[in-house]
Amino acid sequence: MNLRTSNNKYKRRREDILALRRQGLSYREIQNELGCSKGTISYHCGKKQSEKKRVKDSIPRPLCKKVVRFKSRCTREGWRNFSNKVKCFKRRKRGSRTPTAFRVNVDKQYTCADVVEKVGVKPVCYLTGKKINLDEPSEYSLDHRLPVSRGGKNELENLEICVHQANQAKADLTLDEFYKLCEDVLSWRNKLQKRIKLKDKRKRFKDFFKKTTPKEK
């Protein structure tokens, strides 16, 4: 039974689909009867959207929304670079001459979406607190919280995002060792500043003493 004729070939598609659907026909039977796709049938039988989209939208997906917001903050090239950094992070291998291996070296698989869920839509460096510019892949790195050389793994729990300079400064140090190094650097800087101030004070005192002391004839 084909409700469409040569005169109204494309005018009554929706009415034909709904009429057959009211008769209890399945999508496949309507497809065989009218020769249209299941997407078209679903579009007219539903709220003018495909069945796949209707099912997808009916499921709450906060992570997908977060990924979309994350992607919207960077260009397509920026997202591609971020995705490549995640792949390189997962391939890191201890004791190898090359920085990355050819195979993924993780116990539990995770995706870029999982990384976005962890670092957030507006990522900041976990060492310095600086905002990360996703469009500049050379400015940020995915760092192992516990270095691979110190027994750290490529798991999601050991992944952090940071600016490139901070990652280079941390190198193969643990967080405690890195914090201790920063404290030592700041402590030495304060000592140097005090020494410089003391030298300036002594110099000013000597200059003042020379000016106030009368010259011997």
C-alpha positions in Angstrom: 0.0 0.0 0.0 1.6 3.2 -1.2 -0.4 6.3 -0.2 1.7 8.5 -2.4 1.0 8.9 -6.1 3.0 10.5 -8.9 1.0 13.7 -8.6 1.8 14.3 -4.9 5.1 12.4 -4.6 6.7 14.7 -2.1 3.7 16.6 -0.6 2.2 14.0 1.7 5.2 12.3 3.1 4.5 13.3 6.7 0.8 12.4 6.4 1.7 9.0 4.9 4.2 8.2 7.6 1.8 9.2 10.4 -1.0 7.3 8.8 1.0 4.1 8.6 2.4 4.6 12.1 -1.2 4.9 13.4 -1.9 1.5 11.8 0.8 0.1 14.0 3.6 -0.4 11.5 7.2 -0.4 12.7 9.8 2.0 11.3 11.3 -0.8 9.2 7.9 -1.7 7.7 7.2 2.0 6.9 10.7 2.2 5.4 9.9 -0.7 3.1 6.5 0.7 2.2 7.4 4.2 1.4 11.1 3.9 0.6 12.3 6.6 2.9 15.0 6.5 5.6 14.4 5.7 9.3 15.7 9.1 10.2 13.0 10.7 8.1 10.4 8.5 9.8 11.7 9.3 13.2 11.8 13.0 12.4 8.1 13.1 11.6 7.0 10.6 14.3 8.9 12.4 17.0 9.3 16.1 17.8 10.9 16.8 14.5 14.3 15.3 15.5 16.1 12.1 14.7 15.6 9.1 17.1 19.4 9.1 17.9 19.3 12.8 18.9 16.1 12.3 20.9 17.6 9.4 22.9 20.9 11.3 23.3 19.2 14.4 24.5 17.0 12.5 26.9 20.1 11.2 28.8 21.7 13.8 31.2 25.3 14.2 30.1 26.9 16.9 32.2 30.4 15.7 31.1 29.6 16.2 27.4 28.4 19.7 28.2 31.7 20.3 30.0 33.7 19.0 27.1 31.7 21.2 24.7 32.4 24.3 26.9 36.1 23.2 27.1 36.2 22.9 23.3 34.6 26.3 22.8 37.4 27.9 24.7 40.0 26.8 22.1 40.3 26.5 18.4 40.0 23.2 16.6 43.8 23.1 16.3 44.0 23.8 20.1 41.8 20.8 20.8 43.8 18.6 18.5 47.0 19.6 20.3 45.4 18.9 23.7 44.2 15.5 22.5 47.8 14.7 21.3 49.2 15.7 24.6 46.8 13.3 26.4 48.0 10.5 24.0 51.6 11.2 24.7 51.0 11.3 28.4 49.4 7.9 28.3 52.4 6.4 26.4 55.1 7.6 28.8 57.4 4.7 29.7 59.9 4.5 32.5 63.5 3.9 31.5 63.1 4.3 27.8 65.4 6.5 25.8 62.6 8.0 23.9 60.1 10.1 25.9 57.1 8.2 24.7 56.4 4.6 23.7 54.3 3.4 20.8 51.7 1.7 23.0 49.4 3.1 25.6 50.8 2.3 29.0 47.9 2.6 31.4 46.0 0.2 33.7 42.7 1.9 33.2 41.7 3.6 30.0 40.5 7.2 30.0 39.6 9.7 27.3 40.1 13.4 26.7 36.7 13.9 28.2 37.9 12.4 31.5 40.8 14.7 31.4 38.5 17.7 30.9 36.4 16.5 33.8 39.5 16.6 36.0 41.2 19.8 35.0 37.9 21.7 34.5 36.5 23.9 31.7 38.8 26.8 32.6 42.0 25.0 33.5 44.7 26.7 35.6 48.2 25.5 36.4 48.2 23.3 39.4 51.7 24.6 40.4 51.3 28.3 39.9 47.6 29.0 39.5 48.1 30.7 36.2 45.3 30.5 33.6 46.0 28.1 30.7 45.7 29.3 27.2 44.5 26.3 25.2 45.3 27.9 21.9 49.0 28.0 22.7 50.1 24.3 23.1 53.7 25.4 23.7 52.7 27.2 26.9 51.2 24.3 28.8 52.0 20.7 29.5 50.4 17.6 31.0 52.6 16.7 34.0 52.9 13.6 36.0 52.2 14.6 39.6 54.6 11.8 40.7 57.3 11.5 38.0 57.6 8.3 36.0 61.2 8.1 36.9 60.1 8.0 40.6 57.6 5.3 40.1 54.6 7.3 38.9 52.1 5.9 36.4 50.3 7.3 33.4 46.9 7.0 35.2 44.4 9.8 35.2 44.9 10.3 39.0 48.5 11.2 38.3 47.8 13.7 35.5 47.9 17.4 36.1 48.0 20.4 33.8 50.6 23.2 34.2 52.4 25.9 32.4 55.5 24.8 30.5 58.0 26.7 32.5 56.7 25.3 35.8 56.8 21.8 34.3 60.4 22.3 33.3 61.3 23.6 36.7 59.7 20.7 38.5 61.4 18.1 36.2 61.7 14.8 38.0 61.1 16.2 41.5 58.2 15.1 43.7 55.8 17.8 44.8 57.3 18.0 48.3 60.8 18.3 46.8 59.7 20.9 44.4 58.0 23.0 47.1 61.2 22.7 49.2 63.3 23.9 46.3 61.0 26.9 45.8 61.2 27.7 49.5 65.0 27.5 49.3 65.1 29.8 46.3 62.8 32.4 48.0 64.7 32.2 51.2 68.0 32.8 49.4 66.4 35.7 47.5 65.3 37.3 50.7 68.9 36.9 52.2 70.4 38.5 49.1 67.9 41.4 49.3 68.8 42.0 52.9 72.6 41.9 52.1 72.1 44.4 49.3 70.1 46.7 51.6 72.8 46.4 54.2 75.5 47.3 51.7 73.5 50.3 50.5 73.0 51.4 54.1 76.7 51.2 54.9 77.6 53.0 51.7 75.2 55.9 52.5 76.6 56.0 56.0 80.2 56.3 54.7 79.2 59.0 52.3 77.4 60.9 55.0 80.4 60.5 57.3 82.8 61.8 54.7 80.6 64.9 54.1 80.3 65.8 57.8 83.9 65.1 58.8 86.1 68.3 58.3 89.1 67.8 56.1 92.5 68.0 57.8 94.8 70.9 56.7 
